[in-house]
């Protein structure tokens, strides 16, 4: 199984206005821009903002629909990953994805 990365499409509107984009997702997008080979190594799915998000729910359950979300393939041990109580699948969310990408795929880390 290829690792699956879920990101939210930019430009949505909600009851607070808009157009909006996801701040954590924009950081992950920046890493994908700096290291375009990652796009070939990950299965990337872009979702619209409104919930429910069925592709995410199918893999990690309804409680973990926030994106960005990286569903791990289990081939690389990462103790910091969360485990879905609904599916048993291991995953990372938001900027916790960045150190994993650096360790597994050899890309850079954000400067502290």
Biotite code that builds the C-alpha atoms (Angstrom):
import biotite.structure as struc

atoms = struc.array([
    struc.Atom([0.000, 0.000, 0.000], chain_id="A", res_id=1, res_name="UNK", atom_name="CA", element="C"),
    struc.Atom([1.261, 3.450, -0.885], chain_id="A", res_id=2, res_name="UNK", atom_name="CA", element="C"),
    struc.Atom([1.017, 6.019, 1.866], chain_id="A", res_id=3, res_name="UNK", atom_name="CA", element="C"),
    struc.Atom([-2.006, 8.259, 1.393], chain_id="A", res_id=4, res_name="UNK", atom_name="CA", element="C"),
    struc.Atom([-1.904, 12.000, 1.941], chain_id="A", res_id=5, res_name="UNK", atom_name="CA", element="C"),
    struc.Atom([-5.176, 13.913, 2.202], chain_id="A", res_id=6, res_name="UNK", atom_name="CA", element="C"),
    struc.Atom([-5.185, 17.679, 1.655], chain_id="A", res_id=7, res_name="UNK", atom_name="CA", element="C"),
    struc.Atom([-8.031, 20.204, 1.511], chain_id="A", res_id=8, res_name="UNK", atom_name="CA", element="C"),
    struc.Atom([-8.640, 22.150, -1.691], chain_id="A", res_id=9, res_name="UNK", atom_name="CA", element="C"),
    struc.Atom([-8.133, 25.899, -1.193], chain_id="A", res_id=10, res_name="UNK", atom_name="CA", element="C"),
    struc.Atom([-10.678, 28.614, -1.804], chain_id="A", res_id=11, res_name="UNK", atom_name="CA", element="C"),
    struc.Atom([-13.612, 27.410, 0.279], chain_id="A", res_id=12, res_name="UNK", atom_name="CA", element="C"),
    struc.Atom([-16.201, 29.564, 2.001], chain_id="A", res_id=13, res_name="UNK", atom_name="CA", element="C"),
    struc.Atom([-18.000, 28.914, 5.262], chain_id="A", res_id=14, res_name="UNK", atom_name="CA", element="C"),
    struc.Atom([-20.163, 30.800, 7.754], chain_id="A", res_id=15, res_name="UNK", atom_name="CA", element="C"),
    struc.Atom([-17.129, 32.923, 8.699], chain_id="A", res_id=16, res_name="UNK", atom_name="CA", element="C"),
    struc.Atom([-16.506, 34.084, 5.142], chain_id="A", res_id=17, res_name="UNK", atom_name="CA", element="C"),
    struc.Atom([-13.687, 33.139, 2.838], chain_id="A", res_id=18, res_name="UNK", atom_name="CA", element="C"),
    struc.Atom([-12.167, 32.253, 0.564], chain_id="A", res_id=19, res_name="UNK", atom_name="CA", element="C"),
    struc.Atom([-9.977, 30.214, 2.925], chain_id="A", res_id=20, res_name="UNK", atom_name="CA", element="C"),
    struc.Atom([-7.090, 27.766, 2.721], chain_id="A", res_id=21, res_name="UNK", atom_name="CA", element="C"),
    struc.Atom([-5.760, 25.339, 5.326], chain_id="A", res_id=22, res_name="UNK", atom_name="CA", element="C"),
    struc.Atom([-2.638, 26.740, 7.076], chain_id="A", res_id=23, res_name="UNK", atom_name="CA", element="C"),
    struc.Atom([-1.178, 23.320, 7.973], chain_id="A", res_id=24, res_name="UNK", atom_name="CA", element="C"),
    struc.Atom([-1.990, 22.048, 4.496], chain_id="A", res_id=25, res_name="UNK", atom_name="CA", element="C"),
    struc.Atom([-0.169, 24.976, 2.931], chain_id="A", res_id=26, res_name="UNK", atom_name="CA", element="C"),
    struc.Atom([2.983, 24.004, 4.837], chain_id="A", res_id=27, res_name="UNK", atom_name="CA", element="C"),
    struc.Atom([2.734, 20.431, 3.534], chain_id="A", res_id=28, res_name="UNK", atom_name="CA", element="C"),
    struc.Atom([2.077, 21.808, 0.022], chain_id="A", res_id=29, res_name="UNK", atom_name="CA", element="C"),
    struc.Atom([5.256, 23.874, 0.385], chain_id="A", res_id=30, res_name="UNK", atom_name="CA", element="C"),
    struc.Atom([7.264, 20.740, 1.194], chain_id="A", res_id=31, res_name="UNK", atom_name="CA", element="C"),
    struc.Atom([5.746, 19.008, -1.850], chain_id="A", res_id=32, res_name="UNK", atom_name="CA", element="C"),
    struc.Atom([6.803, 22.026, -3.908], chain_id="A", res_id=33, res_name="UNK", atom_name="CA", element="C"),
    struc.Atom([10.365, 21.930, -2.563], chain_id="A", res_id=34, res_name="UNK", atom_name="CA", element="C"),
    struc.Atom([10.617, 18.144, -3.061], chain_id="A", res_id=35, res_name="UNK", atom_name="CA", element="C"),
    struc.Atom([8.425, 17.294, -6.066], chain_id="A", res_id=36, res_name="UNK", atom_name="CA", element="C"),
    struc.Atom([9.585, 13.647, -6.092], chain_id="A", res_id=37, res_name="UNK", atom_name="CA", element="C"),
    struc.Atom([7.362, 13.166, -3.021], chain_id="A", res_id=38, res_name="UNK", atom_name="CA", element="C"),
    struc.Atom([4.330, 13.523, -5.302], chain_id="A", res_id=39, res_name="UNK", atom_name="CA", element="C"),
    struc.Atom([5.407, 10.294, -7.042], chain_id="A", res_id=40, res_name="UNK", atom_name="CA", element="C"),
    struc.Atom([5.969, 8.467, -3.746], chain_id="A", res_id=41, res_name="UNK", atom_name="CA", element="C"),
    struc.Atom([2.661, 9.338, -2.071], chain_id="A", res_id=42, res_name="UNK", atom_name="CA", element="C"),
    struc.Atom([-0.928, 8.806, -3.115], chain_id="A", res_id=43, res_name="UNK", atom_name="CA", element="C"),
    struc.Atom([-2.267, 12.370, -2.752], chain_id="A", res_id=44, res_name="UNK", atom_name="CA", element="C"),
    struc.Atom([-5.986, 13.079, -2.607], chain_id="A", res_id=45, res_name="UNK", atom_name="CA", element="C"),
    struc.Atom([-7.471, 16.571, -2.542], chain_id="A", res_id=46, res_name="UNK", atom_name="CA", element="C"),
    struc.Atom([-10.810, 16.922, -0.764], chain_id="A", res_id=47, res_name="UNK", atom_name="CA", element="C"),
    struc.Atom([-13.349, 19.685, -0.539], chain_id="A", res_id=48, res_name="UNK", atom_name="CA", element="C"),
    struc.Atom([-13.675, 21.369, 2.844], chain_id="A", res_id=49, res_name="UNK", atom_name="CA", element="C"),
    struc.Atom([-17.151, 20.302, 4.034], chain_id="A", res_id=50, res_name="UNK", atom_name="CA", element="C"),
    struc.Atom([-17.490, 17.245, 6.217], chain_id="A", res_id=51, res_name="UNK", atom_name="CA", element="C"),
    struc.Atom([-18.083, 14.349, 6.170], chain_id="A", res_id=52, res_name="UNK", atom_name="CA", element="C"),
    struc.Atom([-14.997, 13.279, 4.231], chain_id="A", res_id=53, res_name="UNK", atom_name="CA", element="C"),
    struc.Atom([-15.784, 9.672, 3.260], chain_id="A", res_id=54, res_name="UNK", atom_name="CA", element="C"),
    struc.Atom([-12.316, 8.674, 1.939], chain_id="A", res_id=55, res_name="UNK", atom_name="CA", element="C"),
    struc.Atom([-10.734, 9.718, 5.255], chain_id="A", res_id=56, res_name="UNK", atom_name="CA", element="C"),
    struc.Atom([-13.467, 8.110, 7.355], chain_id="A", res_id=57, res_name="UNK", atom_name="CA", element="C"),
    struc.Atom([-12.977, 4.812, 5.512], chain_id="A", res_id=58, res_name="UNK", atom_name="CA", element="C"),
    struc.Atom([-9.307, 4.692, 6.525], chain_id="A", res_id=59, res_name="UNK", atom_name="CA", element="C"),
    struc.Atom([-9.129, 6.280, 9.991], chain_id="A", res_id=60, res_name="UNK", atom_name="CA", element="C"),
    struc.Atom([-12.705, 6.749, 11.204], chain_id="A", res_id=61, res_name="UNK", atom_name="CA", element="C"),
    struc.Atom([-15.030, 9.686, 11.651], chain_id="A", res_id=62, res_name="UNK", atom_name="CA", element="C"),
    struc.Atom([-13.124, 11.128, 14.634], chain_id="A", res_id=63, res_name="UNK", atom_name="CA", element="C"),
    struc.Atom([-10.029, 11.931, 12.541], chain_id="A", res_id=64, res_name="UNK", atom_name="CA", element="C"),
    struc.Atom([-11.306, 13.903, 9.545], chain_id="A", res_id=65, res_name="UNK", atom_name="CA", element="C"),
    struc.Atom([-8.984, 16.893, 9.968], chain_id="A", res_id=66, res_name="UNK", atom_name="CA", element="C"),
    struc.Atom([-6.520, 17.395, 7.156], chain_id="A", res_id=67, res_name="UNK", atom_name="CA", element="C"),
    struc.Atom([-3.742, 17.297, 6.223], chain_id="A", res_id=68, res_name="UNK", atom_name="CA", element="C"),
    struc.Atom([-3.651, 13.638, 7.121], chain_id="A", res_id=69, res_name="UNK", atom_name="CA", element="C"),
    struc.Atom([-1.084, 11.021, 6.127], chain_id="A", res_id=70, res_name="UNK", atom_name="CA", element="C"),
    struc.Atom([-2.135, 7.374, 6.356], chain_id="A", res_id=71, res_name="UNK", atom_name="CA", element="C"),
    struc.Atom([0.983, 5.273, 6.909], chain_id="A", res_id=72, res_name="UNK", atom_name="CA", element="C"),
    struc.Atom([1.660, 2.021, 5.092], chain_id="A", res_id=73, res_name="UNK", atom_name="CA", element="C"),
    struc.Atom([3.316, 0.355, 8.109], chain_id="A", res_id=74, res_name="UNK", atom_name="CA", element="C"),
    struc.Atom([6.644, -0.256, 6.374], chain_id="A", res_id=75, res_name="UNK", atom_name="CA", element="C"),
    struc.Atom([8.476, 2.431, 8.378], chain_id="A", res_id=76, res_name="UNK", atom_name="CA", element="C"),
    struc.Atom([8.265, 2.379, 12.170], chain_id="A", res_id=77, res_name="UNK", atom_name="CA", element="C"),
    struc.Atom([7.149, 5.737, 13.527], chain_id="A", res_id=78, res_name="UNK", atom_name="CA", element="C"),
    struc.Atom([6.280, 5.740, 17.256], chain_id="A", res_id=79, res_name="UNK", atom_name="CA", element="C"),
    struc.Atom([4.707, 9.213, 17.098], chain_id="A", res_id=80, res_name="UNK", atom_name="CA", element="C"),
    struc.Atom([1.925, 8.026, 14.766], chain_id="A", res_id=81, res_name="UNK", atom_name="CA", element="C"),
    struc.Atom([-1.611, 7.803, 16.100], chain_id="A", res_id=82, res_name="UNK", atom_name="CA", element="C"),
    struc.Atom([-3.659, 4.639, 15.740], chain_id="A", res_id=83, res_name="UNK", atom_name="CA", element="C"),
    struc.Atom([-7.301, 4.826, 14.744], chain_id="A", res_id=84, res_name="UNK", atom_name="CA", element="C"),
    struc.Atom([-9.541, 3.111, 17.286], chain_id="A", res_id=85, res_name="UNK", atom_name="CA", element="C"),
    struc.Atom([-12.080, 2.568, 14.483], chain_id="A", res_id=86, res_name="UNK", atom_name="CA", element="C"),
    struc.Atom([-9.794, 0.901, 11.930], chain_id="A", res_id=87, res_name="UNK", atom_name="CA", element="C"),
    struc.Atom([-6.421, 0.218, 13.571], chain_id="A", res_id=88, res_name="UNK", atom_name="CA", element="C"),
    struc.Atom([-4.746, 2.261, 10.827], chain_id="A", res_id=89, res_name="UNK", atom_name="CA", element="C"),
    struc.Atom([-1.694, 4.366, 11.767], chain_id="A", res_id=90, res_name="UNK", atom_name="CA", element="C"),
    struc.Atom([-1.682, 8.015, 10.691], chain_id="A", res_id=91, res_name="UNK", atom_name="CA", element="C"),
    struc.Atom([-0.280, 11.499, 11.241], chain_id="A", res_id=92, res_name="UNK", atom_name="CA", element="C"),
    struc.Atom([-2.023, 14.853, 11.060], chain_id="A", res_id=93, res_name="UNK", atom_name="CA", element="C"),
    struc.Atom([-1.020, 18.451, 10.460], chain_id="A", res_id=94, res_name="UNK", atom_name="CA", element="C"),
    struc.Atom([2.621, 19.415, 10.895], chain_id="A", res_id=95, res_name="UNK", atom_name="CA", element="C"),
    struc.Atom([3.422, 16.082, 12.622], chain_id="A", res_id=96, res_name="UNK", atom_name="CA", element="C"),
    struc.Atom([3.653, 14.827, 9.034], chain_id="A", res_id=97, res_name="UNK", atom_name="CA", element="C"),
    struc.Atom([6.822, 16.835, 8.317], chain_id="A", res_id=98, res_name="UNK", atom_name="CA", element="C"),
    struc.Atom([9.364, 14.980, 10.523], chain_id="A", res_id=99, res_name="UNK", atom_name="CA", element="C"),
    struc.Atom([8.030, 11.682, 9.195], chain_id="A", res_id=100, res_name="UNK", atom_name="CA", element="C"),
    struc.Atom([8.519, 12.757, 5.576], chain_id="A", res_id=101, res_name="UNK", atom_name="CA", element="C"),
    struc.Atom([12.061, 13.831, 6.397], chain_id="A", res_id=102, res_name="UNK", atom_name="CA", element="C"),
    struc.Atom([12.925, 10.540, 8.097], chain_id="A", res_id=103, res_name="UNK", atom_name="CA", element="C"),
    struc.Atom([11.277, 8.249, 5.564], chain_id="A", res_id=104, res_name="UNK", atom_name="CA", element="C"),
    struc.Atom([11.882, 10.084, 2.283], chain_id="A", res_id=105, res_name="UNK", atom_name="CA", element="C"),
    struc.Atom([15.019, 12.105, 3.041], chain_id="A", res_id=106, res_name="UNK", atom_name="CA", element="C"),
    struc.Atom([13.545, 15.572, 2.562], chain_id="A", res_id=107, res_name="UNK", atom_name="CA", element="C"),
    struc.Atom([14.515, 18.544, 4.697], chain_id="A", res_id=108, res_name="UNK", atom_name="CA", element="C"),
    struc.Atom([13.044, 19.566, 8.029], chain_id="A", res_id=109, res_name="UNK", atom_name="CA", element="C"),
    struc.Atom([11.740, 23.008, 8.962], chain_id="A", res_id=110, res_name="UNK", atom_name="CA", element="C"),
    struc.Atom([14.357, 25.084, 10.737], chain_id="A", res_id=111, res_name="UNK", atom_name="CA", element="C"),
    struc.Atom([13.725, 25.205, 14.510], chain_id="A", res_id=112, res_name="UNK", atom_name="CA", element="C"),
])
